Amino acid sequence: MDVSQYLEIFLDETNEHLQSLNTQILNLEQNPEDSDTINEIFRAAHSLKGMAGTMGYKRMQNLTHDMENVFSEVRAGNIKVGPEMIDTLFQCLDALQEYTDNIKNSSDEGTNDNEPLIKLLNDYLNGKGAESAPAPAPAAAAEDAKASEAPAAASDVSEKWNQIKLDDSQVKVIGEAIKSGMKVYGLNISVKESCILKAARAFLVLKAIEEKGGEIIVSNPSSQDIEDEKFEFDFTLIVIAECGIDDLIKAASDVSEIDKVVGDKIDLDKIHFEDEESLQPEPATQPAHEVVPEAASPAASAPAASTQASAPAAAASKPADKKPGKPVVNRTIRVDIEKLDSLMNLVSELIIAKNSLVSASAESVGAGMNNDFNEKIEYLESVTTNLHESVMKVRMVPIENTVQKFPRMIRDLNKKLDKKMELYMTGEDTELDRTVVDEIGDPLMHLLRNSADHGIESAEIRAQRGKPEVGSIFLDAYQEGNNVIIEVRDDGNGIDVEAVKNKAIEKGVITAEQAAAMADKDAINLLFHPGFSTAKQITDVSGRGVGLDVVKSKIEALSGEVSVKSVLGEGSTWTIRLPLTLAIIQTLMVVVGGEKYAISLGSIETIETIPEKDIKFVENKEVINLRGQVLPLIRLNKIIDIESNSPEDGNLTVVIVKKGDKMAGIVVDELRGQQEIVIKSLGKYIKQVKFISGATILGDGEVALILDTNALL
Amino acid sequence: MELSNDLKNLPASGDETKIVRQIFQYIVIKLGDENFGIDINYIDNILRMQQITRVPKVPAYLKGVINLRGEVIPVMSLRLKMGLEEDVINRDTRIIILKIESEGSVGVLVDEVREVIKLYEDQIESTTGEGVSPESRRFVSAVGQNGSELISILDIAAINLDEN
């Protein structure tokens, strides 16, 4: 079987399962007895095994198989989870990650058999004998039976549609159908265990049945659950059709990867009454049903059925309830990011086209165009703005996937650095553009490692300082206006300003005189200087001299900024501020010397008209006093080397911009109003001009440059 | 179009073992009094002069950026890059869009676009510089003999050599 087309799905899902395993095993370390967690781990390992097997990755399959076995025993209560076992499991995950990476790079899993790990796992399995009580053994056997799936349960399959409870309206529909000469069938469809896209196959089956003229009255699990892949390997239908049962069975069997289809005509009276009768004896005579959740659910809900009329609904929801801890699957599709990029580009083009219509209409207003036209333009504007927002939302993903790996990393650092610390995360559901989320992982990892390595003190020192022995690192993410803020905070040592200064002098970054005059805040910013590291010794955790400057440049490449606040002895807070969107922004268009420039609205505080006589000089630099605050004045025409042609009326048009808590006034000739623009790169050929962050195409086709006021401050 | 048909009529590689003289096509442009050839494979488009948006703080030969079908493309003056006098913009001035794998697209300002020529490989000689003005020598990779005329063939890599 050619599986290459599934490779991407396989990699995606494997990564998801590995991530889930990482999280769950961390969880297990805290709560070794938690059965939900153990079940979840077992399920993930089982899925991984199945997927690896289908794709023909034998080594990966072997390793997951043994992990699954261990968990099967843990689940049955035969093995207790201990710290060494957690370590082993993490090593297994690393090994699996290695396989996955190999597969990603070369579509081959590599040749590492990981025998020591497999041996360790088997030791746990064999060692269980000492602890195991004889009683749980049959249960374990039952679990194994489930793990190896359905052959044993297959004999029950033919019964399944008789176990579906029908409500009054369904009974009525079936009754009428029979009266009008239709036939009622029960069908049970089993999907091959190796099938990757179960929901898709099930959908095809449903479609095939409908094409044969069959009307599906009841399905178990519900059609919604089937669509969401919330079923193991089979599902049951009650169908009304004119054609013969063989036609339906054939139609369903023709769908690929369908293992088996069983069906028969059903007699309404029979199912209706048989159900009632079988309620009591069934659990007693067929305990084997417990093995398969689907089969078990009608039985389990049976007592409720006798007291409640609305039993079918309860029965339908039971399968979901029976799987504790299974995350609710959203109705989602996977889309290639490139497709989203091209969609985004089209939206950008549309906005440019809209802008050109707007500017054309503005010109024709003088020529007596009617209001109707303007209204339509305004409507178009609101539609394109909404379209843009929707597309942006589609591209937004929670940072969860990126930050999920951090608890594991901190746990490993605990052991490596021989410190005690705990990571607390909030706001994992904060959303950012997909491209930003992909890029933000490394900088965050650097900051966390930095906090763990340099921030948090050893347990003894912490005890001396009267702090709790276990250090805390916090990762908080939240949205603030058009920005997303991610904070990495620790309650460690804080930044020793003097040590930073000394190091900077030693490295020749600043002179001793500069250091003496330097404010603490500026000294702390020296940390972002390339090639700076205060670590007394180089560890493999951080302190290789590449780190904070890389963090800074990476964040800035994402149009964000990073800052740090610190109190010596109490801890540090690193703040990353990122824009929500990258491609399209609201700007103020300004004109200087006849050239148009766009300034992002996000960085504009206010716009002021300042009389020229109000300009004061501080250290030979122009400043203005704005409501008690002294702000430096930046003459934009001088920055961009052009003659200003502002009207000589003794007043200046000043755009007040801010960056963090810094502010400045930018003097321009003229304002041209607000405009939504699409950011385009200047291309590789023009080397980055520091204060130009890109270009945009205006409505009339002209190119305007985008001013990065952050670089001017 | 005519040109590409000519190309197709050339002996195909399947034809016996006839010795094929490799053929190259150049667009001949004028800078001052000199004629230069640009390999047609690099050329994406030839535009009439249009408004160029100046970019501050870049070397003088970078004239700015233009909008080419919704993309922002930098434009440079070949004259300034080659150390000649400043361009005089008139109705013959053209912007040639060059497409270079590693650098993306870049436009170059030229005085005039004259014609497209075909040269066989034996009509092209790599040059040490005679017949080429000293300023532009380092941008010329070869000289082609087009009838009685000498065409200096521009070295696209040298044009793009980033030295700011």
Contacts between the chains, C-beta under 8 A, distances in Angstrom:
chain1	res1	chain2	res2	distance
A	349	B	70	5.9
A	352	B	70	6.4
A	595	B	53	7.4
A	595	B	54	6.5
A	639	B	56	7.2
A	640	B	56	3.9
A	640	B	57	7.6
A	641	B	56	5.6
A	641	B	57	7.3
A	642	B	56	7.5
A	680	B	71	7.0
A	680	B	72	4.4
A	681	B	72	7.1
A	682	B	55	7.0
A	682	B	65	6.3
A	682	B	72	6.3
A	682	B	74	6.7
A	683	B	65	7.8
A	683	B	72	6.7
A	683	B	73	6.7
A	683	B	74	5.3
A	683	B	103	7.9
A	683	B	104	5.2
A	683	B	105	7.4
A	683	B	106	7.5
A	684	B	103	5.5
A	684	B	104	5.7
A	685	B	62	7.9
A	685	B	74	4.5
A	685	B	76	8.0
A	685	B	103	5.6
A	685	B	104	6.7
A	685	B	106	5.0
A	685	B	160	7.6
A	685	B	162	7.5
A	686	B	55	6.0
A	686	B	58	5.9
A	686	B	62	6.1
A	686	B	65	7.3
A	686	B	74	4.9
A	687	B	58	7.3
A	687	B	162	7.3
A	687	B	164	5.6
A	689	B	55	6.3
A	689	B	56	6.6
A	689	B	57	5.0
A	689	B	58	6.4
A	690	B	57	7.8
A	692	B	55	6.7
A	692	B	56	7.3
A	695	B	53	7.3
A	695	B	65	5.7
A	695	B	72	4.5
A	696	B	72	8.0
A	697	B	67	4.9
A	697	B	70	6.3
A	697	B	72	7.0
A	701	B	67	5.4
A	702	B	51	6.2
A	702	B	53	6.8
A	702	B	67	7.1
A	703	B	53	4.1
A	703	B	64	7.9
A	703	B	65	5.1
A	703	B	66	6.4
A	703	B	67	5.0
A	703	B	72	5.7
A	704	B	53	6.8
A	705	B	53	6.7
A	705	B	55	6.5
A	705	B	65	7.9
